Amino acid sequence: MKDITNSPFVHSMSDSNSIFGNFGGAVGQMTIGEFRQHLNDNDEEVLNNLAFYIDVNKPSSLGSSRVDVGGNLHMRALWEASAVSVIMDANGNACKLKRNDNRFTEDGVSLLNSDGTVISTYAKCDFMKIVPITYGRVQTVTVGATSVQRLWLSLVPLPGGYIIPQLVVGKFKCSIVDGKLRSLPGMVTADSRTIRAFWELAQARSKNHGLANLDFQNYLLFHMMSKYAWRDSQNCKGSDNTLIWGVGLDGTESKGSDKFADQRNIKTGAVLSLGDYDGNVPVTDNNGDTVHSVNVAGFADPWGQKWEMRGGLCSVGLDVYCWRSNIVPSGTPTADTFANIEHVKLTRPTSAVWAMNIIASEEGQGVYMIPKQSISGISYGDNFWYAEAGQLWLFGGDSSDGANCGLACAYSNHAWSPSSSSLSARLAYYGEVNFVSAQRLAELVA
């Protein structure tokens, strides 16, 4: 028998040459031409070159609150860097902010008064963040003896994939100024309105304004999971084993007996000093205690303080209707409400289980971070509440919910039109964006 390790080296090859290998547990040979073709079976080679992946519904060997990621992680970094924070007027004219300190425009104009509110020159502008179009693909792969639906994301189109539209979302929970929904620093966040009332206040800003939808919630989770390989936002750690955010405004750092009352009036804007980077900043609660506001990919406090209503989601029984058009129904929605609204129909569970909705088929393809069914070995460290008649979807938790708060924390107990001091929303913009200089923006809003 010839020892192939003693064979001479070769320095050229043709498609008709062969290679030897272990193919399905048996030694065999394959021509170079065939080998090249099979490298891209299931688009594997293309996806690994152009995109990064997150195994959303696959337990990780690292632990139940961890997640496996891979592929082109340089593309993941480019994807994160492509999102930009801006100040934007009501018509979509936007000026970029300094990436490492959002208190300043990209060219160094200081935007805040000493009390944290916006200077008069830009008082008619909102603080927003723009996430460009993202391309996705749900690929079915075999890992060991298990089939996994793997999410791939990229800044370039993927074979057999789908598109996540551009997102333009407020950096803060909303506030209300002159009867219009806004996204501003130095403000107490708005509450005590129904989802339809919040949407109408956004429409008063412009007909292109509305509320942040599920794509925004997905983005926050995809950011955390792909960057840190964690599912649990409160316990998410970096490579140095230190916490990225900590508890946030979940109430636990306040010493009063009513945690929600302690934190509900903390003003927006403290995290602007972090720019687009993750972390937390100390703020003072109603009792004078030091607590921490968090910054997730440039968005302030997406969990804790107050729940956030999401546009584009409504449950009817176990069905969850998910849509991207800028509309919020009035009254009590039924299945008929969505007959003429382009939508994807998802499923919600009746208990806190953490297999998310994934659609691999061409129609409605995507990963939707709405819990669907039981799965072992996965935990987000958050909670999910369900009621059969519940229609409204809330995310994040409020300051009375403690460790239950987090990016995956969801509540689907309420009817469609509750209004409470613990319920807020976040402004979004669905129109075209026009980038301008700070000087030009000042002229446009004068």
C-alpha positions as CSV (number, residue, x, y, z in Angstrom):
1,M,0.0,0.0,0.0
2,K,1.4,3.4,-1.0
3,D,1.7,6.1,1.7
4,I,0.0,9.1,0.1
5,T,1.9,11.4,2.5
6,N,5.1,10.5,0.6
7,S,3.6,11.5,-2.8
8,P,5.3,14.3,-4.6
9,F,3.9,17.9,-4.4
10,V,2.2,19.3,-7.5
11,H,1.9,22.9,-8.5
12,S,-0.9,23.0,-11.0
13,M,-4.3,21.3,-11.5
14,S,-7.1,20.9,-14.0
15,D,-10.8,20.2,-13.7
16,S,-10.2,16.6,-14.7
17,N,-7.7,15.9,-11.9
18,S,-9.0,14.3,-8.7
19,I,-8.8,14.8,-4.9
20,F,-9.2,12.2,-2.3
21,G,-11.2,12.6,0.9
22,N,-13.7,11.3,3.4
23,F,-17.0,11.6,1.7
24,G,-19.9,10.6,3.9
25,G,-17.8,8.3,6.0
26,A,-16.1,6.6,3.1
27,V,-12.8,7.4,1.4
28,G,-13.3,8.4,-2.2
29,Q,-12.2,10.7,-4.9
30,M,-13.8,13.6,-6.8
31,T,-12.7,15.6,-9.8
32,I,-11.5,19.2,-9.1
33,G,-14.3,20.4,-11.4
34,E,-17.0,18.7,-9.4
35,F,-15.4,19.8,-6.1
36,R,-15.6,23.4,-7.2
37,Q,-19.3,23.0,-8.0
38,H,-20.1,21.4,-4.7
39,L,-18.3,24.0,-2.6
40,N,-21.3,26.2,-3.3
41,D,-24.0,23.6,-2.5
42,N,-26.9,25.3,-0.8
43,D,-25.2,28.6,-1.6
44,E,-22.7,27.9,1.2
45,E,-19.6,29.4,-0.4
46,V,-21.4,32.6,-1.5
47,L,-23.1,33.1,1.8
48,N,-19.9,32.7,3.8
49,N,-18.2,35.2,1.6
50,L,-20.9,37.8,1.6
51,A,-22.8,37.5,4.9
52,F,-22.7,36.7,8.6
53,Y,-25.0,34.3,10.3
54,I,-26.9,33.9,13.6
55,D,-28.3,30.5,14.7
56,V,-31.4,32.0,16.3
57,N,-33.2,28.8,17.1
58,K,-30.2,26.5,17.7
59,P,-28.9,25.9,21.3
60,S,-25.3,26.8,21.7
61,S,-22.6,24.7,23.3
62,L,-21.6,27.8,25.2
63,G,-24.8,27.8,27.2
64,S,-28.5,28.5,27.0
65,S,-28.1,32.3,27.0
66,R,-25.4,32.2,24.3
67,V,-25.8,32.0,20.5
68,D,-23.6,30.7,17.7
69,V,-22.6,33.2,15.0
70,G,-20.2,32.9,12.1
71,G,-19.6,33.6,8.4
72,N,-18.0,36.8,7.2
73,L,-17.7,38.8,10.5
74,H,-16.0,41.7,8.6
75,M,-19.4,42.1,6.9
76,R,-21.0,42.1,10.3
77,A,-18.7,45.0,11.3
78,L,-19.5,46.9,8.1
79,W,-23.2,46.3,8.7
80,E,-23.0,47.9,12.2
81,A,-20.9,50.8,10.9
82,S,-23.3,51.5,8.1
83,A,-26.0,52.7,10.5
84,V,-25.7,56.5,11.3
85,S,-27.2,58.8,14.0
86,V,-28.6,62.0,12.7
87,I,-30.7,65.1,13.6
88,M,-33.6,65.3,11.1
89,D,-36.3,67.7,10.3
90,A,-39.9,66.8,9.7
91,N,-39.3,66.5,5.9
92,G,-36.4,63.9,6.1
93,N,-33.5,66.4,5.8
94,A,-30.8,64.9,8.0
95,C,-27.4,65.9,9.3
96,K,-25.0,63.2,10.6
97,L,-23.8,63.2,14.2
98,K,-20.3,62.4,15.5
99,R,-20.1,58.7,15.8
100,N,-18.4,58.7,19.2
101,D,-20.4,61.6,20.7
102,N,-23.9,62.3,19.4
103,R,-24.0,65.7,21.3
104,F,-22.2,67.1,18.2
105,T,-22.8,67.1,14.5
106,E,-20.3,65.3,12.3
107,D,-18.6,68.6,11.6
108,G,-18.4,69.6,15.3
109,V,-21.5,71.8,15.9
110,S,-22.6,71.5,19.6
111,L,-26.3,70.6,19.8
112,L,-27.3,70.8,23.5
113,N,-28.0,73.5,26.1
114,S,-26.5,73.1,29.6
115,D,-29.7,71.4,30.8
116,G,-29.5,68.7,28.1
117,T,-32.2,70.1,25.8
118,V,-31.6,71.0,22.1
119,I,-30.3,74.4,21.2
120,S,-32.9,76.6,19.6
121,T,-31.3,76.4,16.1
122,Y,-32.2,72.7,15.9
123,A,-35.2,72.5,18.3
124,K,-37.4,71.5,15.3
125,C,-35.2,68.5,14.6
126,D,-35.5,64.9,16.0
127,F,-32.6,62.7,17.1
128,M,-32.9,59.6,14.9
129,K,-30.8,56.7,13.7
130,I,-30.8,55.4,10.2
131,V,-30.2,51.7,9.5
132,P,-29.7,51.1,5.8
133,I,-31.4,48.3,3.8
134,T,-30.3,44.9,5.0
135,Y,-30.4,41.8,2.9
136,G,-31.3,38.5,4.6
137,R,-31.5,34.8,3.7
138,V,-32.9,31.9,5.8
139,Q,-30.9,28.8,4.9
140,T,-31.7,25.3,6.0
141,V,-28.5,23.5,7.0
142,T,-27.7,20.2,8.7
143,V,-25.7,20.5,11.9
144,G,-24.9,17.0,13.1
145,A,-28.2,15.1,13.0
146,T,-30.3,18.3,13.2
147,S,-31.7,20.6,10.5
148,V,-31.3,24.3,11.5
149,Q,-32.8,27.4,9.9
150,R,-29.9,29.7,9.8
151,L,-30.2,33.5,9.4
152,W,-27.7,35.3,7.2
153,L,-27.5,39.1,7.0
154,S,-25.5,41.3,4.7
155,L,-25.2,44.7,3.0
156,V,-25.4,43.1,-0.4
157,P,-28.2,41.0,-2.0
158,L,-28.1,37.3,-1.2
159,P,-29.2,34.5,-3.5
160,G,-32.7,33.4,-2.8
161,G,-33.0,36.0,0.0
162,Y,-35.2,38.9,1.1
163,I,-34.9,42.6,1.9
164,I,-35.3,44.3,5.3
165,P,-36.2,48.0,4.5
166,Q,-34.3,51.0,5.7
167,L,-35.1,51.9,9.3
168,V,-35.2,55.5,10.6
169,V,-36.1,55.3,14.3
170,G,-35.9,57.7,17.2
171,K,-32.9,57.4,19.5
172,F,-35.1,57.8,22.5
173,K,-38.6,56.8,23.7
174,C,-41.0,59.4,22.4
175,S,-41.9,62.8,23.9
176,I,-44.7,65.2,22.8
177,V,-44.1,68.8,21.9
178,D,-46.9,71.0,20.5
179,G,-49.2,68.1,19.8
180,K,-46.5,66.2,17.8
181,L,-44.6,63.0,18.6
182,R,-40.9,63.7,18.9
183,S,-37.5,62.1,19.6
184,L,-35.6,64.6,21.8
185,P,-33.0,64.7,24.6
186,G,-33.7,66.4,27.9
187,M,-37.4,65.3,27.9
188,V,-39.6,63.1,30.1
189,T,-40.9,60.3,27.9
190,A,-44.5,60.3,26.9
191,D,-47.1,57.8,28.1
192,S,-50.8,57.3,28.9
193,R,-51.9,57.2,25.2
194,T,-53.3,54.4,23.1
195,I,-51.2,53.1,20.3
196,R,-53.5,54.7,17.8
197,A,-53.2,58.1,19.6
198,F,-49.4,57.8,19.6
199,W,-49.5,57.1,15.8
200,E,-51.8,60.1,15.2
201,L,-49.4,62.3,17.1
202,A,-46.6,60.9,14.9
203,Q,-48.8,61.7,11.8
204,A,-49.1,65.3,13.1
205,R,-45.3,65.5,12.7
206,S,-45.6,64.5,9.1
207,K,-47.5,61.9,7.0
208,N,-44.3,59.9,6.7
209,H,-43.9,59.6,10.5
210,G,-45.2,56.6,12.5
211,L,-44.1,54.2,15.2
212,A,-41.1,51.8,15.3
213,N,-42.1,48.3,14.2
214,L,-40.9,44.8,14.7
215,D,-38.0,45.3,12.2
216,F,-36.5,47.7,14.8
217,Q,-36.9,45.2,17.7
218,N,-35.3,42.5,15.4
219,Y,-32.4,44.9,14.6
220,L,-31.6,45.4,18.3
221,L,-31.5,41.7,19.0
222,F,-29.6,40.8,15.8
223,H,-27.0,43.5,16.8
224,M,-26.5,42.1,20.3
225,M,-26.5,38.4,19.3
226,S,-24.1,38.8,16.3
227,K,-21.7,41.2,18.1
228,Y,-21.5,39.5,21.5
229,A,-22.9,36.0,20.9
230,W,-25.4,36.5,23.8
231,R,-29.2,36.4,24.0
232,D,-29.5,37.8,27.5
233,S,-29.1,41.6,27.3
234,Q,-28.8,42.3,31.0
235,N,-26.1,39.7,31.4
236,C,-24.4,40.2,28.0
237,K,-20.6,40.3,28.4
238,G,-17.8,41.4,26.1
239,S,-14.6,39.5,25.4
240,D,-13.1,40.8,28.6
241,N,-15.9,39.2,30.6
242,T,-17.3,42.5,31.8
243,L,-21.0,43.5,31.3
244,I,-21.8,45.5,28.3
245,W,-25.0,47.2,29.7
246,G,-26.0,45.7,33.0
247,V,-29.6,46.0,34.3
248,G,-30.5,49.3,32.7
249,L,-33.6,51.1,34.0
250,D,-35.2,47.9,35.2
251,G,-35.8,49.4,38.7
252,T,-33.4,47.2,40.6
253,E,-30.8,50.0,41.2
254,S,-33.5,52.4,42.8
255,K,-33.9,52.1,46.6
256,G,-37.5,53.4,46.9
257,S,-40.5,51.1,47.4
258,D,-42.1,52.0,44.0
259,K,-39.4,51.3,41.4
260,F,-41.5,52.6,38.5
261,A,-42.3,55.9,40.2
262,D,-38.6,56.2,41.0
263,Q,-37.5,55.9,37.3
264,R,-40.4,56.9,35.1
265,N,-39.5,60.6,34.9
266,I,-35.7,60.2,34.2
267,K,-35.1,62.4,31.2
268,T,-33.7,61.3,27.9
269,G,-30.3,62.1,26.5
270,A,-27.7,61.0,28.9
271,V,-26.3,58.3,26.6
272,L,-25.7,60.8,23.7
273,S,-22.1,61.0,25.0
274,L,-21.6,57.4,24.0
275,G,-22.5,58.1,20.4
276,D,-23.3,55.0,18.5
277,Y,-21.5,52.7,20.9
278,D,-22.9,50.3,23.4
279,G,-22.6,50.9,27.2
280,N,-24.3,52.7,30.1
281,V,-24.3,56.1,31.7
282,P,-25.2,57.0,35.3
283,V,-28.3,59.0,35.8
284,T,-30.3,60.1,38.9
285,D,-33.7,58.8,39.8
286,N,-36.6,60.5,41.6
287,N,-35.0,59.7,45.0
288,G,-31.6,60.9,44.1
289,D,-30.2,57.4,43.7
290,T,-27.7,56.7,40.9
291,V,-29.0,54.3,38.3
292,H,-27.9,53.6,34.7
293,S,-29.4,54.4,31.3
294,V,-28.2,52.1,28.5
295,N,-27.2,52.7,24.9
296,V,-27.8,49.8,22.5
297,A,-26.3,50.4,19.0
298,G,-27.1,54.1,19.5
299,F,-30.7,53.7,20.8
300,A,-31.4,54.7,24.4
301,D,-33.1,52.4,26.9
302,P,-34.9,49.9,24.7
303,W,-35.7,48.0,27.9
304,G,-36.8,49.3,31.3
305,Q,-38.4,52.5,32.4
306,K,-41.5,52.1,30.3
307,W,-42.8,49.5,27.9
308,E,-42.6,50.4,24.2
309,M,-45.6,49.8,21.9
310,R,-44.7,48.5,18.5
311,G,-46.5,49.5,15.3
312,G,-46.9,46.8,12.6
313,L,-48.0,44.0,15.1
314,C,-51.4,42.8,16.2
315,S,-52.6,39.5,17.6
316,V,-55.9,37.9,16.8
317,G,-56.0,34.7,18.9
318,L,-52.8,32.8,18.4
319,D,-52.1,34.5,15.0
320,V,-49.8,37.6,15.0
321,Y,-50.2,39.9,12.0
322,C,-47.0,41.6,11.1
323,W,-46.9,44.4,8.5
324,R,-44.5,47.1,7.4
325,S,-46.8,49.8,6.0
326,N,-47.2,52.9,8.1
327,I,-50.7,52.4,9.5
328,V,-52.1,51.6,12.9
329,P,-55.7,50.3,12.9
330,S,-58.4,51.9,15.1
331,G,-61.1,50.1,17.0
332,T,-60.7,46.4,17.7
333,P,-58.8,44.7,14.9
334,T,-59.9,41.3,13.5
335,A,-58.6,39.1,10.8
336,D,-60.6,41.1,8.2
337,T,-58.7,44.2,9.2
338,F,-55.6,42.9,7.5
339,A,-57.2,41.6,4.4
340,N,-56.0,44.6,2.4
341,I,-52.8,45.2,4.3
342,E,-49.7,43.3,3.0
343,H,-48.6,41.2,6.0
344,V,-47.0,38.0,7.3
345,K,-48.9,35.9,9.7
346,L,-46.9,34.6,12.6
347,T,-47.8,32.4,15.6
348,R,-47.5,33.3,19.3
349,P,-47.2,30.8,22.2
350,T,-49.2,30.6,25.4
351,S,-46.2,30.5,27.7
352,A,-42.7,31.8,28.0
353,V,-40.9,29.7,25.4
354,W,-38.1,30.9,23.1
355,A,-38.1,29.4,19.7
356,M,-38.7,32.4,17.5
357,N,-40.8,32.6,14.3
358,I,-38.7,31.8,11.2
359,I,-40.1,31.6,7.7
360,A,-37.7,29.9,5.2
361,S,-40.0,30.0,2.2
362,E,-39.9,32.7,-0.4
363,E,-43.2,34.3,0.7
364,G,-42.6,36.2,3.9
365,Q,-39.1,34.8,4.3
366,G,-37.4,36.1,7.4
367,V,-36.7,35.8,11.1
368,Y,-39.2,37.5,13.4
369,M,-38.3,37.8,17.1
370,I,-41.7,36.8,18.3
371,P,-41.6,33.7,20.4
372,K,-43.4,30.8,18.8
373,Q,-42.9,27.4,20.4
374,S,-41.1,25.5,23.1
375,I,-37.4,24.7,22.6
376,S,-34.9,23.4,25.1
377,G,-31.5,24.8,25.7
378,I,-32.3,28.5,24.9
379,S,-32.9,31.3,27.3
380,Y,-33.1,35.1,26.7
381,G,-33.2,35.9,30.5
382,D,-36.4,37.8,29.9
383,N,-40.1,37.1,30.2
384,F,-43.1,36.7,27.9
385,W,-46.7,37.4,29.0
386,Y,-49.7,36.1,27.1
387,A,-53.5,36.4,27.3
388,E,-55.8,34.9,24.7
389,A,-57.6,38.1,24.1
390,G,-54.4,40.2,24.1
391,Q,-53.7,42.1,20.8
392,L,-51.2,44.8,21.5
393,W,-47.5,44.0,21.5
394,L,-45.2,45.6,24.1
395,F,-41.5,45.2,24.4
396,G,-38.7,45.8,26.9
397,G,-40.5,45.9,30.2
398,D,-40.8,48.8,32.7
399,S,-39.0,49.7,35.9
400,S,-41.2,47.5,38.0
401,D,-40.3,44.3,36.1
402,G,-36.7,43.9,37.3
403,A,-34.7,41.0,35.8
404,N,-37.7,40.2,33.5
405,C,-36.7,43.3,31.4
406,G,-34.6,42.9,28.2
407,L,-34.6,43.1,24.5
408,A,-36.6,40.0,24.1
409,C,-39.1,40.8,26.9
410,A,-42.6,40.9,25.4
411,Y,-46.1,41.3,26.6
412,S,-49.2,40.4,24.6
413,N,-51.8,40.5,27.3
414,H,-53.5,43.9,26.6
415,A,-56.4,44.7,24.3
416,W,-55.6,46.9,21.4
417,S,-56.3,50.3,23.0
418,P,-54.9,50.5,26.6
419,S,-53.3,53.7,27.9
420,S,-51.2,53.6,31.0
421,S,-48.3,55.6,32.6
422,S,-46.1,52.5,32.0
423,L,-46.7,52.4,28.2
424,S,-44.7,54.5,25.8
425,A,-43.7,54.3,22.1
426,R,-40.8,55.3,19.8
427,L,-41.0,57.6,16.7
428,A,-40.1,56.3,13.3
429,Y,-39.9,57.8,9.8
430,Y,-41.0,56.0,6.6
431,G,-40.1,58.5,4.0
432,E,-37.0,59.4,1.9
433,V,-33.9,60.8,3.7
434,N,-31.8,63.6,2.3
435,F,-28.4,64.2,3.9
436,V,-27.4,67.8,4.3
437,S,-24.8,69.8,6.3
438,A,-25.4,71.2,9.7
439,Q,-25.5,74.7,8.2
440,R,-28.0,73.7,5.5
441,L,-30.2,72.0,8.0
442,A,-30.2,75.1,10.2
443,E,-31.4,77.1,7.2
444,L,-34.2,74.6,6.4
445,V,-35.6,74.7,9.9
446,A,-35.2,78.4,10.5
